[in-house]
Amino acid sequence: MNLSFLRRITNSGNVITEIDGLRFLAIAMVVFFHLDGFLFSELRFDYKDDKESYDWLHDIFLRGYFGVEIFFVISAFILALPFAKYYLGEGKKVSIGSYFYRRLTRLEPPYIISLLLIVWFQVSIFEKKNFEDFSPSFFYSLFYGHNFFYNRDIQPLVNNVTWSLEIEIQFYILAPILFYIFFKKFTNRKVMLILITLFFSILTKFIKPDFFSLYEYFHFFSLGILVALCYAEKLKISFIDEWNAHWRPDLVTLVAFLLMMFTDITYLNDIHPFTKILLSTAQLFFLFVLFYNVLMQEGYKIVFSNINISVMGGMCYSIYLLHNQITMGLGSELTRRNYFNYFILDYFWLGLLLFIYILMISFIFYLVLERPCMDKNWPVKLWKFIQTPFLRLKPSGSPE
């Protein structure tokens, strides 16, 4: 089935399909991370098999948390690329007004409406909570401020995954200034970006505030800026190209992805800070290799540019906003029953059902709300649409 008719709307007409393929990878990791965590927590029946015997499976899907960091790299790449091309003399100047206007009209309507829908379902449909249960976190989340008012142990009460969107917004606001500094003021841009990436990666292993912020994840954004600069310069990195020539790009990309996953330190709390630095540095390198090969080499580039995969990746914002609420809302009803008397069978059966529900509901949200907002002229078109009935009622002989 060809899903090309659902491709994201871009006003420039320039679509890097491989980026949407990477979005697909990131959102799949995050969705499976939450599905696995929910099912391992909620399936508590007296099964014939031992749930603990599948801890290895749980450990694998825990790595899906890193999909959030992949999104950070993607966001920085997408935002930095037009600025990089301009400062390299290969693109037109980016209007700062248009930059913020697009962020506002593209992201805010789906975000705000998703929050309102979640509160409405919880209060009016499921009747599990009162509005007071969400306040004041709801209002903080509306303005991307929950992380500043609560410590890291308390996630946003309306939609817990929006903590990462608050960090993205912090980057969006600072990005034009950062791009000016990185691309205009730095002479050796790539070396400086590498040093900044390593500096923040190391610093956060020793100094970490009690709340989530851009500071803690800045090294992923700076890595995305570095990838954008390399992409704009059409840079070729000889030692990675040699690996690709010797072992095939698809194999190198797969190995880089696996090593990226298994060097993640998110759930490794009891290790020495210097071990964390070593693993995090290695992970950043493998992450760079993944992006380099997907964006600038063949092999897995073909897979990530597949039309159906890229279209699904283009829906990632809708899926991200809704997937965990769907998992917890419908999952709380579905997990009341023991279906097959075996944990692993119930685990995969309910995982499949919830995954299908996530795709169906997210698809509707994407088609009705998110995709129309991708058109930068949607506010003007909407205003004309609202005016039309009143213009028809206007008497033909009335003065203008």
C-alpha positions in Angstrom: 0.0 0.0 0.0 1.4 3.4 -1.0 0.9 6.1 1.6 2.5 8.9 -0.4 -0.8 10.9 -0.3 -0.3 11.3 3.4 3.2 12.8 3.1 3.9 15.8 5.2 3.1 19.2 3.7 6.2 21.4 3.3 5.9 24.9 2.0 9.4 24.9 0.5 8.7 21.6 -1.3 12.0 20.2 0.0 11.5 17.0 1.9 14.5 14.9 3.2 12.7 11.6 3.3 15.5 10.0 5.2 14.9 12.4 8.1 11.3 11.2 8.2 12.7 7.6 8.2 14.8 8.5 11.3 11.7 10.0 12.9 10.0 6.6 12.3 12.8 4.9 14.1 12.7 7.3 17.0 8.9 7.2 17.5 8.9 3.4 17.2 11.5 3.2 19.9 9.5 5.5 22.2 6.2 3.8 21.6 7.6 0.3 22.3 9.4 1.6 25.4 6.1 2.8 26.8 4.1 -0.2 25.7 6.6 -2.6 27.3 6.8 -0.6 30.5 3.0 -0.5 30.8 2.5 -4.2 30.1 5.2 -5.4 32.4 3.7 -3.2 35.2 0.0 -4.0 34.7 0.0 -7.7 33.7 0.0 -9.2 37.3 -2.0 -12.4 36.8 -0.9 -15.8 38.1 0.5 -17.0 34.8 1.8 -20.4 34.0 5.1 -18.9 32.9 7.3 -16.6 35.1 7.2 -13.0 34.1 10.7 -12.4 35.5 12.1 -14.9 33.0 11.4 -12.2 30.3 13.4 -9.5 32.0 15.9 -9.7 29.2 13.1 -8.5 26.8 12.2 -5.7 29.2 15.8 -4.6 29.3 15.9 -4.4 25.5 12.8 -2.2 25.2 14.1 0.0 28.0 16.6 1.2 25.5 13.8 2.7 23.5 13.9 5.7 25.9 16.8 6.9 23.7 14.4 7.6 20.9 13.7 10.9 22.6 17.4 11.9 22.3 17.3 10.9 18.6 14.3 13.4 18.2 16.5 16.1 19.7 19.2 15.5 17.1 16.6 15.5 14.3 15.1 18.8 15.5 18.5 20.5 15.7 19.4 19.2 12.2 16.1 20.4 10.6 16.3 23.8 12.2 20.0 24.3 11.6 20.2 23.2 8.0 18.6 26.4 6.4 20.9 28.6 8.6 24.0 26.5 7.7 23.3 26.8 4.0 22.8 30.6 4.3 26.0 31.2 6.2 27.8 28.9 3.8 26.5 31.1 0.9 24.4 28.3 -0.5 20.9 29.3 0.6 18.7 32.3 1.1 18.5 34.3 4.4 16.1 32.9 7.0 13.5 35.3 8.2 13.4 35.1 12.0 9.8 36.3 12.0 8.8 33.4 9.7 10.9 31.0 11.7 8.9 31.7 14.9 5.6 32.0 13.0 6.1 28.5 11.6 6.9 27.1 15.0 3.8 28.7 16.4 1.3 27.8 13.7 2.8 24.3 13.1 3.2 23.0 16.6 0.8 24.9 18.9 -2.6 23.8 17.6 -2.0 20.1 17.8 -0.2 20.5 21.2 -2.9 22.6 22.9 -5.8 20.6 21.4 -4.2 17.3 22.5 -3.9 18.6 26.1 -7.6 19.7 26.1 -8.7 16.4 24.6 -6.8 14.4 27.2 -8.3 16.4 30.1 -11.8 16.2 28.6 -11.6 12.4 28.2 -10.2 11.9 31.7 -12.8 14.2 33.3 -15.9 13.8 31.2 -15.6 10.4 29.4 -13.7 8.1 31.8 -14.8 10.1 34.8 -11.6 9.1 36.6 -10.3 12.5 37.6 -11.4 16.0 38.3 -9.9 19.1 36.6 -8.4 20.0 39.9 -6.3 16.9 39.7 -4.5 18.4 36.7 -4.1 21.9 38.0 -1.8 23.8 38.0 0.3 21.4 35.9 -2.1 21.8 33.0 -1.5 25.6 32.9 2.2 25.1 33.2 2.2 22.6 30.4 0.2 25.0 28.1 3.2 27.4 28.3 5.8 24.7 28.4 6.8 25.5 32.0 6.0 22.3 33.9 9.7 21.3 34.1 10.6 24.6 35.8 8.0 24.2 38.5 8.3 20.5 39.4 11.4 18.4 40.0 12.4 15.6 37.7 10.4 13.0 39.7 7.1 14.6 38.7 6.2 14.4 35.0 3.5 16.6 33.5 0.2 15.5 34.9 -1.8 15.8 31.7 0.5 14.2 29.3 3.7 12.9 30.8 5.7 12.7 27.6 5.5 16.5 27.0 8.5 17.1 29.3 10.7 16.6 26.2 8.6 19.0 24.1 9.3 21.7 26.7 13.0 21.1 26.2 12.5 21.3 22.4 10.8 24.7 22.8 13.7 26.0 24.9 16.0 25.1 22.0 13.7 26.6 19.4 13.8 29.9 21.2 17.6 30.0 21.5 18.4 28.4 18.1 18.7 31.5 15.9 21.2 33.0 18.3 23.1 29.7 18.5 23.2 29.3 14.8 24.5 32.8 14.4 27.3 32.1 16.9 28.2 28.7 15.5 28.0 29.4 11.8 29.0 33.1 11.7 31.4 33.7 14.5 33.3 30.4 14.7 36.0 30.0 12.2 36.6 26.2 12.7 33.0 25.4 13.1 33.1 21.6 13.1 35.9 21.4 15.7 34.1 23.9 18.0 30.8 22.0 17.7 32.6 18.7 18.6 34.2 20.3 21.6 30.9 21.9 22.7 29.1 18.6 22.3 31.7 16.8 24.4 31.9 19.5 27.0 28.1 19.5 27.8 28.0 15.7 27.6 30.8 15.5 30.3 29.5 18.4 32.4 26.0 16.8 32.8 27.6 13.7 34.3 28.8 15.8 37.3 26.3 18.8 37.5 22.7 18.0 37.1 19.9 20.2 38.4 16.8 18.8 40.0 14.6 19.6 37.0 14.7 18.8 33.3 16.0 21.5 31.0 17.9 22.1 27.7 21.2 22.1 29.6 21.0 18.4 30.3 20.4 17.4 26.7 22.2 20.2 24.9 24.9 17.9 23.6 22.3 16.1 21.5 21.2 19.3 19.9 24.7 20.4 19.2 25.4 17.1 17.6 22.4 17.7 15.3 23.8 21.1 14.4 27.1 19.4 13.6 25.3 16.8 11.3 23.5 19.7 9.6 26.8 21.5 8.9 28.3 18.3 7.5 25.3 17.7 5.4 25.3 21.3 4.0 29.0 21.0 3.2 28.5 17.6 1.6 31.3 16.4 3.8 32.9 13.0 3.3 34.5 11.4 6.3 37.2 9.1 5.0 37.4 6.5 7.9 33.6 6.0 7.9 33.6 5.7 4.1 36.4 3.1 4.4 34.3 1.1 6.9 31.3 1.3 4.5 33.5 0.2 1.6 34.9 -2.7 3.6 31.8 -3.9 5.4 28.9 -2.4 3.4 27.0 0.7 4.6 23.9 -1.2 5.7 26.0 -3.4 8.0 27.9 -0.4 9.4 24.7 1.5 10.0 23.1 -1.5 11.8 26.1 -2.0 14.0 26.2 1.7 14.8 22.5 1.6 15.8 23.0 -1.4 18.1 26.1 0.0 19.7 24.2 3.3 20.2 21.4 1.5 22.0 23.7 -0.5 24.2 25.9 2.4 25.3 22.9 4.3 26.7 23.4 5.1 30.3 19.8 6.3 31.2 19.2 3.3 33.5 22.8 2.7 34.6 22.8 4.6 37.9 25.4 2.7 39.8 28.4 3.2 37.6 31.4 5.5 38.0 31.0 9.0 36.4 34.0 8.4 34.2 32.5 5.2 32.9 29.4 7.2 32.1 31.6 9.7 30.2 33.2 6.9 28.2 29.9 5.3 27.3 28.2 8.6 26.5 31.1 9.7 24.2 30.9 6.4 22.4 27.2 6.7 22.0 27.5 10.2 20.5 30.0 8.8 18.0 27.7 5.9 17.0 24.8 8.3 16.8 26.8 10.5 14.4 27.7 7.4 12.3 24.0 6.5 12.1 23.0 9.9 10.8 25.9 10.2 8.5 25.2 6.9 6.8 21.4 7.4 6.6 21.7 10.9 5.2 24.8 10.8 3.1 25.4 7.2 2.1 23.5 4.5 0.4 22.6 1.2 2.0 20.2 1.9 4.8 19.5 5.3 3.2 17.3 3.3 0.8 15.4 1.8 3.8 14.9 5.1 5.6 13.7 6.8 2.4 11.0 4.2 1.8 7.8 6.1 1.2 5.6 4.2 3.7 8.3 4.4 6.5 8.9 8.1 5.8 5.1 8.9 5.8 4.8 7.1 9.2 7.7 9.1 10.4 6.1 12.3 9.3 3.2 11.4 11.6 5.5 11.2 14.6 4.3 14.4 16.3 0.7 13.1 16.5 1.8 9.7 17.6 4.1 11.2 20.2 1.4 13.4 21.7 -1.2 10.6 21.9 0.5 7.2 22.2 1.1 7.0 26.0 -2.4 8.3 26.9 -3.9 5.7 24.5 -1.7 3.0 26.1 -2.7 3.9 29.6 -6.3 4.7 28.9 -7.3 1.7 26.7 -4.6 -0.5 28.3 -6.1 -0.1 31.8 -9.3 -1.7 30.4 -7.7 -4.4 28.3 -5.3 -5.6 31.1 -8.2 -6.5 33.4 -8.4 -9.9 31.8 -6.1 -12.9 31.5 -6.4 -14.0 27.9 -4.0 -16.9 27.3 -2.7 -17.9 30.8 0.8 -17.2 29.6 2.4 -13.8 30.3 4.4 -13.7 27.0 1.2 -14.4 25.0 -0.8 -11.7 26.7 2.2 -9.4 26.4 2.4 -9.7 22.6 -1.3 -9.8 22.1 -2.1 -6.7 24.1 1.0 -5.0 22.7 -0.3 -5.6 19.2 -3.8 -4.4 20.0 -2.6 -1.2 21.7 -0.2 -0.6 18.8 -3.0 -0.8 16.3 -5.2 1.5 18.4 -2.3 4.0 18.6 -1.8 4.0 14.9 -5.5 4.4 14.1 -6.2 7.2 16.6 -3.0 9.0 15.8 -3.7 8.7 12.0 -7.1 10.5 12.5 -5.5 13.2 14.7 -2.8 13.7 12.1 -5.2 13.8 9.1 -7.7 16.1 10.8 -5.5 18.4 12.7 -1.7 18.1 12.4 -1.3 17.8 8.6 -3.5 20.9 7.8 -1.4 22.9 10.3 1.7 22.0 8.2 0.5 24.5 5.6 1.9 27.9 6.8 -1.1 29.7 5.2 -3.7 27.7 7.2 -4.6 30.7 9.4 -5.4 32.8 6.4 -7.3 30.0 4.7 -9.3 29.3 7.9 -10.2 33.0 8.2 -11.4 33.1 4.6 -13.4 29.9 5.2 -15.1 31.4 8.3 -15.9 34.6 6.4 -17.4 32.9 3.4 -20.9 32.3 4.8 -21.2 35.9 6.0 -20.0 37.3 2.6 -22.8 35.3 0.9 -25.4 36.9 3.1 -24.2 40.4 2.2 -26.8 42.3 0.0 -25.6 42.6 -3.5 -26.2 46.3 -3.7 -24.6 47.2 -0.3 -21.5 49.5 -0.4 -18.1 48.0 0.1 
